[in-house]
Amino acid sequence: MSKIIPFAKTISKNKLWATAFYLKGKRYVTNIYSSHQQAIEDCIWRQKEVQAYKQLLISAQQPIPEYYVTTVHQSELPKNWKPLPALGFLLKTKLS
């Protein structure tokens, strides 16, 4: 009897899973992971953090980031790249 075996998602050795968001047309990579599941969990956590502070962001007229999971090549990251906190975009960019 034949059996279907599902394959786990794999990516090349030079690519990583990342959580990211777009702001004013620029992509911000917030964190990188070796597994897809870790990236999904981080993305969910970040979405919850944004939801918790949504009214504050709206009252301060700040954009609401929408996080997503993607793959990123190591060469796409700047040499000085560091992970961002969930609302770290407020610290890293002038949004006025």
Biopython code that builds the backbone (N, CA, C, O; Angstrom):
import numpy as np
from Bio.PDB.StructureBuilder import StructureBuilder

atoms = [
    (1, "MET", "N", (0.844, -1.171, 0.000)),
    (1, "MET", "CA", (0.000, 0.000, 0.000)),
    (1, "MET", "C", (0.895, 1.243, 0.000)),
    (1, "MET", "O", (1.874, 1.314, 0.744)),
    (2, "SER", "N", (0.555, 2.199, -0.824)),
    (2, "SER", "CA", (1.355, 3.425, -0.898)),
    (2, "SER", "C", (0.933, 4.395, 0.196)),
    (2, "SER", "O", (-0.219, 4.417, 0.630)),
    (3, "LYS", "N", (1.893, 5.188, 0.623)),
    (3, "LYS", "CA", (1.638, 6.147, 1.698)),
    (3, "LYS", "C", (2.209, 7.500, 1.283)),
    (3, "LYS", "O", (3.335, 7.582, 0.790)),
    (4, "ILE", "N", (1.432, 8.552, 1.483)),
    (4, "ILE", "CA", (1.889, 9.900, 1.150)),
    (4, "ILE", "C", (2.637, 10.467, 2.346)),
    (4, "ILE", "O", (2.127, 10.489, 3.466)),
    (5, "ILE", "N", (3.837, 10.916, 2.090)),
    (5, "ILE", "CA", (4.667, 11.491, 3.152)),
    (5, "ILE", "C", (4.829, 12.978, 2.875)),
    (5, "ILE", "O", (5.411, 13.352, 1.857)),
    (6, "PRO", "N", (4.323, 13.838, 3.764)),
    (6, "PRO", "CA", (4.482, 15.283, 3.542)),
    (6, "PRO", "C", (5.924, 15.714, 3.803)),
    (6, "PRO", "O", (6.576, 15.221, 4.724)),
    (7, "PHE", "N", (6.401, 16.621, 2.994)),
    (7, "PHE", "CA", (7.736, 17.161, 3.174)),
    (7, "PHE", "C", (7.659, 18.462, 3.946)),
    (7, "PHE", "O", (6.765, 19.277, 3.716)),
    (8, "ALA", "N", (8.586, 18.657, 4.853)),
    (8, "ALA", "CA", (8.649, 19.918, 5.597)),
    (8, "ALA", "C", (9.173, 21.005, 4.669)),
    (8, "ALA", "O", (9.946, 20.736, 3.750)),
    (9, "LYS", "N", (8.737, 22.240, 4.923)),
    (9, "LYS", "CA", (9.229, 23.355, 4.116)),
    (9, "LYS", "C", (10.720, 23.526, 4.366)),
    (9, "LYS", "O", (11.170, 23.602, 5.509)),
    (10, "THR", "N", (11.467, 23.583, 3.284)),
    (10, "THR", "CA", (12.904, 23.800, 3.417)),
    (10, "THR", "C", (13.309, 24.963, 2.530)),
    (10, "THR", "O", (12.658, 25.261, 1.528)),
    (11, "ILE", "N", (14.373, 25.600, 2.908)),
    (11, "ILE", "CA", (14.923, 26.680, 2.106)),
    (11, "ILE", "C", (16.418, 26.451, 1.992)),
    (11, "ILE", "O", (16.983, 25.639, 2.724)),
    (12, "SER", "N", (17.056, 27.155, 1.086)),
    (12, "SER", "CA", (18.487, 26.958, 0.892)),
    (12, "SER", "C", (19.257, 27.376, 2.140)),
    (12, "SER", "O", (18.730, 28.081, 3.001)),
    (13, "LYS", "N", (20.488, 26.938, 2.225)),
    (13, "LYS", "CA", (21.315, 27.232, 3.405)),
    (13, "LYS", "C", (21.591, 28.717, 3.568)),
    (13, "LYS", "O", (21.851, 29.177, 4.679)),
    (14, "ASN", "N", (21.539, 29.466, 2.488)),
    (14, "ASN", "CA", (21.825, 30.898, 2.558)),
    (14, "ASN", "C", (20.586, 31.735, 2.850)),
    (14, "ASN", "O", (20.681, 32.952, 3.004)),
    (15, "LYS", "N", (19.440, 31.096, 2.926)),
    (15, "LYS", "CA", (18.207, 31.833, 3.203)),
    (15, "LYS", "C", (17.698, 31.478, 4.591)),
    (15, "LYS", "O", (17.899, 30.372, 5.094)),
    (16, "LEU", "N", (17.038, 32.447, 5.183)),
    (16, "LEU", "CA", (16.482, 32.290, 6.519)),
    (16, "LEU", "C", (15.023, 32.708, 6.509)),
    (16, "LEU", "O", (14.583, 33.400, 5.591)),
    (17, "TRP", "N", (14.276, 32.300, 7.508)),
    (17, "TRP", "CA", (12.908, 32.768, 7.688)),
    (17, "TRP", "C", (12.965, 34.057, 8.474)),
    (17, "TRP", "O", (13.777, 34.195, 9.389)),
    (18, "ALA", "N", (12.114, 35.000, 8.127)),
    (18, "ALA", "CA", (12.140, 36.300, 8.789)),
    (18, "ALA", "C", (10.734, 36.813, 9.036)),
    (18, "ALA", "O", (9.798, 36.493, 8.303)),
    (19, "THR", "N", (10.606, 37.621, 10.088)),
    (19, "THR", "CA", (9.395, 38.410, 10.277)),
    (19, "THR", "C", (9.740, 39.819, 9.823)),
    (19, "THR", "O", (10.834, 40.317, 10.087)),
    (20, "ALA", "N", (8.806, 40.451, 9.145)),
    (20, "ALA", "CA", (9.078, 41.769, 8.577)),
    (20, "ALA", "C", (7.782, 42.557, 8.458)),
    (20, "ALA", "O", (6.690, 42.024, 8.653)),
    (21, "PHE", "N", (7.927, 43.846, 8.133)),
    (21, "PHE", "CA", (6.779, 44.691, 7.822)),
    (21, "PHE", "C", (7.239, 45.771, 6.863)),
    (21, "PHE", "O", (8.432, 46.063, 6.773)),
    (22, "TYR", "N", (6.294, 46.363, 6.146)),
    (22, "TYR", "CA", (6.580, 47.487, 5.258)),
    (22, "TYR", "C", (6.102, 48.766, 5.915)),
    (22, "TYR", "O", (5.046, 48.797, 6.547)),
    (23, "LEU", "N", (6.890, 49.826, 5.761)),
    (23, "LEU", "CA", (6.515, 51.134, 6.270)),
    (23, "LEU", "C", (7.001, 52.169, 5.275)),
    (23, "LEU", "O", (8.199, 52.277, 5.016)),
    (24, "LYS", "N", (6.074, 52.926, 4.720)),
    (24, "LYS", "CA", (6.386, 53.944, 3.720)),
    (24, "LYS", "C", (7.215, 53.368, 2.573)),
    (24, "LYS", "O", (8.173, 53.989, 2.113)),
    (25, "GLY", "N", (6.838, 52.184, 2.124)),
    (25, "GLY", "CA", (7.484, 51.560, 0.980)),
    (25, "GLY", "C", (8.813, 50.882, 1.261)),
    (25, "GLY", "O", (9.444, 50.368, 0.337)),
    (26, "LYS", "N", (9.254, 50.866, 2.510)),
    (26, "LYS", "CA", (10.521, 50.230, 2.854)),
    (26, "LYS", "C", (10.252, 49.004, 3.715)),
    (26, "LYS", "O", (9.445, 49.046, 4.644)),
    (27, "ARG", "N", (10.944, 47.901, 3.392)),
    (27, "ARG", "CA", (10.787, 46.675, 4.173)),
    (27, "ARG", "C", (11.734, 46.703, 5.363)),
    (27, "ARG", "O", (12.918, 47.014, 5.231)),
    (28, "TYR", "N", (11.188, 46.372, 6.524)),
    (28, "TYR", "CA", (11.982, 46.264, 7.747)),
    (28, "TYR", "C", (11.942, 44.817, 8.213)),
    (28, "TYR", "O", (10.873, 44.286, 8.513)),
    (29, "VAL", "N", (13.110, 44.180, 8.275)),
    (29, "VAL", "CA", (13.207, 42.821, 8.800)),
    (29, "VAL", "C", (13.375, 42.946, 10.306)),
    (29, "VAL", "O", (14.338, 43.548, 10.782)),
    (30, "THR", "N", (12.434, 42.376, 11.056)),
    (30, "THR", "CA", (12.458, 42.544, 12.505)),
    (30, "THR", "C", (13.214, 41.440, 13.224)),
    (30, "THR", "O", (13.798, 41.681, 14.281)),
    (31, "ASN", "N", (13.215, 40.233, 12.671)),
    (31, "ASN", "CA", (13.983, 39.143, 13.259)),
    (31, "ASN", "C", (14.132, 38.030, 12.239)),
    (31, "ASN", "O", (13.345, 37.931, 11.298)),
    (32, "ILE", "N", (15.149, 37.189, 12.428)),
    (32, "ILE", "CA", (15.395, 36.074, 11.516)),
    (32, "ILE", "C", (15.444, 34.772, 12.309)),
    (32, "ILE", "O", (15.815, 34.750, 13.482)),
    (33, "TYR", "N", (15.061, 33.689, 11.637)),
    (33, "TYR", "CA", (14.992, 32.375, 12.270)),
    (33, "TYR", "C", (15.425, 31.306, 11.284)),
    (33, "TYR", "O", (15.353, 31.494, 10.069)),
    (34, "SER", "N", (15.876, 30.181, 11.825)),
    (34, "SER", "CA", (16.239, 29.060, 10.962)),
    (34, "SER", "C", (15.026, 28.191, 10.639)),
    (34, "SER", "O", (15.058, 27.419, 9.680)),
    (35, "SER", "N", (13.951, 28.309, 11.434)),
    (35, "SER", "CA", (12.764, 27.494, 11.155)),
    (35, "SER", "C", (11.542, 28.366, 10.858)),
    (35, "SER", "O", (11.384, 29.462, 11.396)),
    (36, "HIS", "N", (10.706, 27.849, 10.003)),
    (36, "HIS", "CA", (9.471, 28.530, 9.621)),
    (36, "HIS", "C", (8.543, 28.682, 10.827)),
    (36, "HIS", "O", (7.918, 29.728, 11.000)),
    (37, "GLN", "N", (8.453, 27.646, 11.659)),
    (37, "GLN", "CA", (7.565, 27.676, 12.824)),
    (37, "GLN", "C", (7.962, 28.786, 13.799)),
    (37, "GLN", "O", (7.093, 29.477, 14.330)),
    (38, "GLN", "N", (9.248, 28.964, 14.037)),
    (38, "GLN", "CA", (9.703, 30.038, 14.932)),
    (38, "GLN", "C", (9.311, 31.404, 14.382)),
    (38, "GLN", "O", (8.898, 32.285, 15.135)),
    (39, "ALA", "N", (9.440, 31.577, 13.088)),
    (39, "ALA", "CA", (9.079, 32.852, 12.467)),
    (39, "ALA", "C", (7.579, 33.112, 12.588)),
    (39, "ALA", "O", (7.165, 34.244, 12.837)),
    (40, "ILE", "N", (6.771, 32.083, 12.417)),
    (40, "ILE", "CA", (5.324, 32.233, 12.559)),
    (40, "ILE", "C", (4.968, 32.629, 13.989)),
    (40, "ILE", "O", (4.152, 33.525, 14.202)),
    (41, "GLU", "N", (5.577, 31.967, 14.964)),
    (41, "GLU", "CA", (5.302, 32.283, 16.370)),
    (41, "GLU", "C", (5.697, 33.722, 16.697)),
    (41, "GLU", "O", (4.975, 34.419, 17.409)),
    (42, "ASP", "N", (6.835, 34.162, 16.180)),
    (42, "ASP", "CA", (7.270, 35.542, 16.415)),
    (42, "ASP", "C", (6.312, 36.529, 15.755)),
    (42, "ASP", "O", (5.984, 37.563, 16.335)),
    (43, "CYS", "N", (5.871, 36.215, 14.563)),
    (43, "CYS", "CA", (4.941, 37.090, 13.846)),
    (43, "CYS", "C", (3.633, 37.233, 14.623)),
    (43, "CYS", "O", (3.098, 38.335, 14.744)),
    (44, "ILE", "N", (3.124, 36.130, 15.144)),
    (44, "ILE", "CA", (1.892, 36.174, 15.942)),
    (44, "ILE", "C", (2.097, 37.024, 17.187)),
    (44, "ILE", "O", (1.239, 37.838, 17.530)),
    (45, "TRP", "N", (3.221, 36.845, 17.862)),
    (45, "TRP", "CA", (3.513, 37.639, 19.056)),
    (45, "TRP", "C", (3.564, 39.128, 18.721)),
    (45, "TRP", "O", (3.000, 39.946, 19.447)),
    (46, "ARG", "N", (4.231, 39.480, 17.635)),
    (46, "ARG", "CA", (4.341, 40.883, 17.239)),
    (46, "ARG", "C", (2.970, 41.468, 16.890)),
    (46, "ARG", "O", (2.681, 42.617, 17.227)),
    (47, "GLN", "N", (2.137, 40.692, 16.225)),
    (47, "GLN", "CA", (0.788, 41.163, 15.897)),
    (47, "GLN", "C", (-0.025, 41.427, 17.167)),
    (47, "GLN", "O", (-0.791, 42.388, 17.228)),
    (48, "LYS", "N", (0.144, 40.580, 18.171)),
    (48, "LYS", "CA", (-0.550, 40.783, 19.449)),
    (48, "LYS", "C", (-0.055, 42.045, 20.150)),
    (48, "LYS", "O", (-0.853, 42.788, 20.722)),
    (49, "GLU", "N", (1.252, 42.295, 20.111)),
    (49, "GLU", "CA", (1.808, 43.497, 20.728)),
    (49, "GLU", "C", (1.265, 44.758, 20.051)),
    (49, "GLU", "O", (0.898, 45.721, 20.725)),
    (50, "VAL", "N", (1.218, 44.747, 18.734)),
    (50, "VAL", "CA", (0.686, 45.900, 18.003)),
    (50, "VAL", "C", (-0.789, 46.089, 18.344)),
    (50, "VAL", "O", (-1.240, 47.217, 18.543)),
    (51, "GLN", "N", (-1.537, 44.999, 18.411)),
    (51, "GLN", "CA", (-2.959, 45.085, 18.755)),
    (51, "GLN", "C", (-3.140, 45.698, 20.142)),
    (51, "GLN", "O", (-4.057, 46.492, 20.350)),
    (52, "ALA", "N", (-2.273, 45.339, 21.093)),
    (52, "ALA", "CA", (-2.375, 45.863, 22.456)),
    (52, "ALA", "C", (-2.144, 47.376, 22.497)),
    (52, "ALA", "O", (-2.724, 48.071, 23.331)),
    (53, "TYR", "N", (-1.305, 47.879, 21.607)),
    (53, "TYR", "CA", (-0.975, 49.307, 21.595)),
    (53, "TYR", "C", (-1.635, 50.058, 20.435)),
    (53, "TYR", "O", (-1.266, 51.195, 20.142)),
    (54, "LYS", "N", (-2.595, 49.433, 19.788)),
    (54, "LYS", "CA", (-3.199, 50.013, 18.586)),
    (54, "LYS", "C", (-3.805, 51.394, 18.841)),
    (54, "LYS", "O", (-3.586, 52.317, 18.056)),
    (55, "GLN", "N", (-4.557, 51.544, 19.916)),
    (55, "GLN", "CA", (-5.186, 52.839, 20.206)),
    (55, "GLN", "C", (-4.141, 53.923, 20.458)),
    (55, "GLN", "O", (-4.323, 55.068, 20.044)),
    (56, "LEU", "N", (-3.056, 53.571, 21.128)),
    (56, "LEU", "CA", (-1.975, 54.529, 21.357)),
    (56, "LEU", "C", (-1.358, 54.966, 20.029)),
    (56, "LEU", "O", (-1.107, 56.153, 19.822)),
    (57, "LEU", "N", (-1.117, 54.022, 19.141)),
    (57, "LEU", "CA", (-0.547, 54.348, 17.833)),
    (57, "LEU", "C", (-1.493, 55.237, 17.030)),
    (57, "LEU", "O", (-1.057, 56.183, 16.374)),
    (58, "ILE", "N", (-2.776, 54.931, 17.084)),
    (58, "ILE", "CA", (-3.764, 55.732, 16.352)),
    (58, "ILE", "C", (-3.820, 57.148, 16.911)),
    (58, "ILE", "O", (-3.816, 58.117, 16.152)),
    (59, "SER", "N", (-3.873, 57.274, 18.249)),
    (59, "SER", "CA", (-3.955, 58.611, 18.852)),
    (59, "SER", "C", (-2.688, 59.425, 18.602)),
    (59, "SER", "O", (-2.743, 60.653, 18.540)),
    (60, "ALA", "N", (-1.552, 58.751, 18.460)),
    (60, "ALA", "CA", (-0.299, 59.444, 18.151)),
    (60, "ALA", "C", (-0.101, 59.602, 16.645)),
    (60, "ALA", "O", (0.947, 60.069, 16.199)),
    (61, "GLN", "N", (-1.104, 59.213, 15.867)),
    (61, "GLN", "CA", (-1.072, 59.285, 14.402)),
    (61, "GLN", "C", (0.141, 58.558, 13.815)),
    (61, "GLN", "O", (0.786, 59.046, 12.887)),
    (62, "GLN", "N", (0.430, 57.396, 14.368)),
    (62, "GLN", "CA", (1.514, 56.548, 13.880)),
    (62, "GLN", "C", (0.921, 55.449, 12.997)),
    (62, "GLN", "O", (-0.207, 55.012, 13.228)),
    (63, "PRO", "N", (1.663, 55.006, 11.999)),
    (63, "PRO", "CA", (1.164, 53.917, 11.151)),
    (63, "PRO", "C", (1.103, 52.609, 11.939)),
    (63, "PRO", "O", (1.883, 52.395, 12.867)),
    (64, "ILE", "N", (0.183, 51.754, 11.565)),
    (64, "ILE", "CA", (0.028, 50.448, 12.202)),
    (64, "ILE", "C", (0.754, 49.424, 11.326)),
    (64, "ILE", "O", (0.323, 49.167, 10.202)),
    (65, "PRO", "N", (1.845, 48.836, 11.820)),
    (65, "PRO", "CA", (2.567, 47.861, 10.994)),
    (65, "PRO", "C", (1.799, 46.551, 10.883)),
    (65, "PRO", "O", (1.125, 46.130, 11.823)),
    (66, "GLU", "N", (1.909, 45.923, 9.738)),
    (66, "GLU", "CA", (1.325, 44.604, 9.522)),
    (66, "GLU", "C", (2.477, 43.637, 9.282)),
    (66, "GLU", "O", (3.109, 43.650, 8.226)),
    (67, "TYR", "N", (2.733, 42.810, 10.267)),
    (67, "TYR", "CA", (3.844, 41.864, 10.198)),
    (67, "TYR", "C", (3.491, 40.670, 9.328)),
    (67, "TYR", "O", (2.328, 40.277, 9.236)),
    (68, "TYR", "N", (4.502, 40.096, 8.691)),
    (68, "TYR", "CA", (4.326, 38.902, 7.875)),
    (68, "TYR", "C", (5.605, 38.080, 7.926)),
    (68, "TYR", "O", (6.651, 38.571, 8.352)),
    (69, "VAL", "N", (5.518, 36.832, 7.491)),
    (69, "VAL", "CA", (6.664, 35.922, 7.463)),
    (69, "VAL", "C", (7.127, 35.796, 6.024)),
    (69, "VAL", "O", (6.316, 35.653, 5.109)),
    (70, "THR", "N", (8.431, 35.848, 5.833)),
    (70, "THR", "CA", (9.011, 35.748, 4.498)),
    (70, "THR", "C", (10.380, 35.084, 4.598)),
    (70, "THR", "O", (10.888, 34.845, 5.694)),
    (71, "THR", "N", (10.964, 34.791, 3.451)),
    (71, "THR", "CA", (12.350, 34.328, 3.457)),
    (71, "THR", "C", (13.244, 35.514, 3.134)),
    (71, "THR", "O", (12.850, 36.437, 2.422)),
    (72, "VAL", "N", (14.436, 35.469, 3.664)),
    (72, "VAL", "CA", (15.395, 36.533, 3.412)),
    (72, "VAL", "C", (16.762, 35.889, 3.194)),
    (72, "VAL", "O", (17.137, 34.946, 3.891)),
    (73, "HIS", "N", (17.479, 36.400, 2.242)),
    (73, "HIS", "CA", (18.831, 35.924, 1.969)),
    (73, "HIS", "C", (19.785, 36.665, 2.896)),
    (73, "HIS", "O", (19.600, 37.855, 3.152)),
    (74, "GLN", "N", (20.791, 35.981, 3.395)),
    (74, "GLN", "CA", (21.743, 36.611, 4.319)),
    (74, "GLN", "C", (22.368, 37.872, 3.739)),
    (74, "GLN", "O", (22.645, 38.822, 4.471)),
    (75, "SER", "N", (22.589, 37.885, 2.451)),
    (75, "SER", "CA", (23.226, 39.047, 1.823)),
    (75, "SER", "C", (22.298, 40.264, 1.770)),
    (75, "SER", "O", (22.766, 41.376, 1.527)),
    (76, "GLU", "N", (20.987, 40.073, 1.993)),
    (76, "GLU", "CA", (20.048, 41.195, 1.996)),
    (76, "GLU", "C", (20.108, 42.001, 3.288)),
    (76, "GLU", "O", (19.658, 43.146, 3.325)),
    (77, "LEU", "N", (20.656, 41.420, 4.335)),
    (77, "LEU", "CA", (20.710, 42.105, 5.627)),
    (77, "LEU", "C", (21.938, 43.002, 5.696)),
    (77, "LEU", "O", (23.030, 42.582, 5.314)),
    (78, "PRO", "N", (21.775, 44.228, 6.176)),
    (78, "PRO", "CA", (22.937, 45.101, 6.341)),
    (78, "PRO", "C", (23.899, 44.522, 7.379)),
    (78, "PRO", "O", (23.490, 43.751, 8.247)),
    (79, "LYS", "N", (25.159, 44.889, 7.289)),
    (79, "LYS", "CA", (26.157, 44.366, 8.226)),
    (79, "LYS", "C", (25.832, 44.735, 9.667)),
    (79, "LYS", "O", (26.129, 43.969, 10.583)),
    (80, "ASN", "N", (25.228, 45.894, 9.877)),
    (80, "ASN", "CA", (24.924, 46.340, 11.236)),
    (80, "ASN", "C", (23.492, 45.998, 11.658)),
    (80, "ASN", "O", (22.981, 46.579, 12.615)),
    (81, "TRP", "N", (22.838, 45.065, 10.959)),
    (81, "TRP", "CA", (21.454, 44.711, 11.263)),
    (81, "TRP", "C", (21.342, 44.109, 12.656)),
    (81, "TRP", "O", (22.176, 43.306, 13.074)),
    (82, "LYS", "N", (20.292, 44.515, 13.366)),
    (82, "LYS", "CA", (19.967, 43.950, 14.679)),
    (82, "LYS", "C", (18.456, 43.740, 14.731)),
    (82, "LYS", "O", (17.709, 44.478, 14.090)),
    (83, "PRO", "N", (18.000, 42.743, 15.487)),
    (83, "PRO", "CA", (16.555, 42.529, 15.621)),
    (83, "PRO", "C", (15.868, 43.753, 16.230)),
    (83, "PRO", "O", (16.445, 44.465, 17.052)),
    (84, "LEU", "N", (14.626, 43.979, 15.808)),
    (84, "LEU", "CA", (13.827, 45.092, 16.334)),
    (84, "LEU", "C", (12.787, 44.580, 17.320)),
    (84, "LEU", "O", (12.246, 43.490, 17.133)),
    (85, "PRO", "N", (12.497, 45.354, 18.374)),
    (85, "PRO", "CA", (11.364, 44.989, 19.227)),
    (85, "PRO", "C", (10.058, 45.142, 18.445)),
    (85, "PRO", "O", (10.054, 45.716, 17.356)),
    (86, "ALA", "N", (8.964, 44.639, 18.985)),
    (86, "ALA", "CA", (7.675, 44.656, 18.274)),
    (86, "ALA", "C", (7.297, 46.055, 17.803)),
    (86, "ALA", "O", (6.818, 46.215, 16.680)),
    (87, "LEU", "N", (7.501, 47.056, 18.630)),
    (87, "LEU", "CA", (7.201, 48.436, 18.241)),
    (87, "LEU", "C", (8.490, 49.212, 17.992)),
    (87, "LEU", "O", (8.513, 50.438, 18.105)),
    (88, "GLY", "N", (9.542, 48.509, 17.659)),
    (88, "GLY", "CA", (10.845, 49.121, 17.451)),
    (88, "GLY", "C", (10.911, 50.089, 16.296)),
    (88, "GLY", "O", (11.799, 50.940, 16.249)),
    (89, "PHE", "N", (9.984, 49.975, 15.361)),
    (89, "PHE", "CA", (9.982, 50.904, 14.232)),
    (89, "PHE", "C", (9.792, 52.334, 14.713)),
    (89, "PHE", "O", (10.218, 53.271, 14.037)),
    (90, "LEU", "N", (9.158, 52.520, 15.873)),
    (90, "LEU", "CA", (8.988, 53.869, 16.408)),
    (90, "LEU", "C", (10.320, 54.458, 16.849)),
    (90, "LEU", "O", (10.511, 55.673, 16.805)),
    (91, "LEU", "N", (11.238, 53.601, 17.273)),
    (91, "LEU", "CA", (12.548, 54.051, 17.730)),
    (91, "LEU", "C", (13.511, 54.278, 16.574)),
    (91, "LEU", "O", (14.374, 55.153, 16.647)),
    (92, "LYS", "N", (13.369, 53.500, 15.510)),
    (92, "LYS", "CA", (14.333, 53.507, 14.413)),
    (92, "LYS", "C", (14.028, 54.516, 13.317)),
    (92, "LYS", "O", (14.914, 54.860, 12.535)),
    (93, "THR", "N", (12.796, 54.994, 13.245)),
    (93, "THR", "CA", (12.436, 55.865, 12.129)),
    (93, "THR", "C", (11.724, 57.110, 12.618)),
    (93, "THR", "O", (11.053, 57.086, 13.650)),
    (94, "LYS", "N", (11.870, 58.180, 11.887)),
    (94, "LYS", "CA", (11.087, 59.382, 12.140)),
    (94, "LYS", "C", (9.846, 59.275, 11.277)),
    (94, "LYS", "O", (9.938, 59.242, 10.050)),
    (95, "LEU", "N", (8.702, 59.223, 11.905)),
    (95, "LEU", "CA", (7.466, 58.948, 11.178)),
    (95, "LEU", "C", (6.606, 60.183, 10.995)),
    (95, "LEU", "O", (5.436, 60.054, 10.635)),
    (96, "SER", "N", (7.130, 61.362, 11.225)),
    (96, "SER", "CA", (6.313, 62.576, 11.118)),
    (96, "SER", "C", (6.112, 62.992, 9.685)),
    (96, "SER", "O", (5.448, 63.994, 9.420)),
]
sb = StructureBuilder()
sb.init_structure("model")
sb.init_model(0)
sb.init_chain("A")
sb.init_seg("    ")
for serial, (resi, resn, name, xyz) in enumerate(atoms, 1):
    if name == "N":
        sb.init_residue(resn, " ", resi, " ")
    sb.init_atom(name, np.array(xyz, "f"), 0.0, 1.0, " ", f" {name:<3s}", serial, name[0])
structure = sb.get_structure()
